Amino acid sequence: MEGNESNERPRREWVRNPNGIREVYSNNIHTNWSLFDVRILFGYLKPELGNSERFVIEEQAAISLDWVQAKNLSNILSQMVEAYESVNGEILQPKLAPTYEEMKENEGK
């Protein structure tokens, strides 16, 4: 029999991009998908400049993955969260503290 009959995977090696990579911070995500891909838009939720009552989400990066890689990412993230929580306890959704104005209003109540 000719050809590669084994089930061995081809060797893969990570190499540095000569132009570097962009690292971003995100505290908000938005997703959408098609039959072929999943797209994750990463954003940074922050107060609108000069308006402490309104927040905006500034887009930082978007990543598109095929469904196989999306499932791989889901599995990896689940394992990472499980490992983190086993040491640090359950990750809970944070609660927003009242504003200074709200605290002053409720001071006498």
JOWOUR-V296293 format. One record per backbone hydrogen bond with DSSP energy under -0.5 kcal/mol. NH is the residue of the N-H (numbers start at 1). CO is the residue of the C=O. E is the energy in kcal/mol with one decimal. If there is no record, write none. Layout:
NH,CO,E + NH,CO,E
//
This chain:
5,3,-1.0 + 20,17,-2.2 + 23,21,-0.5 + 27,43,-1.9 + 28,43,-1.3 + 30,41,-2.0 + 32,39,-1.9 + 34,37,-2.7 + 38,65,-3.0 + 39,32,-3.2 + 40,63,-3.0 + 41,30,-3.3 + 41,39,-0.5 + 42,40,-0.6 + 42,61,-3.4 + 43,28,-3.1 + 44,58,-2.2 + 45,43,-0.6 + 46,56,-2.6 + 48,51,-0.6 + 48,54,-3.2 + 51,48,-2.5 + 54,51,-1.1 + 56,46,-2.8 + 58,44,-2.5 + 58,56,-0.6 + 59,57,-0.6 + 60,42,-3.1 + 61,42,-1.5 + 63,40,-2.6 + 65,38,-3.0 + 67,36,-0.9 + 70,66,-2.2 + 71,67,-2.1 + 72,68,-2.3 + 73,69,-2.7 + 74,70,-2.3 + 75,71,-2.4 + 76,72,-2.4 + 77,73,-2.9 + 78,74,-2.2 + 79,75,-2.2 + 80,76,-2.3 + 81,77,-2.7 + 82,78,-2.4 + 83,79,-2.2 + 84,80,-2.4 + 85,81,-3.0 + 86,82,-1.7 + 87,83,-0.8 + 87,84,-0.9 + 88,84,-2.9 + 89,85,-2.1 + 92,90,-0.6 + 103,99,-2.2 + 104,100,-2.2 + 105,101,-2.2 + 106,102,-1.9 + 107,103,-0.5 + 107,104,-0.7 + 109,106,-1.0
//
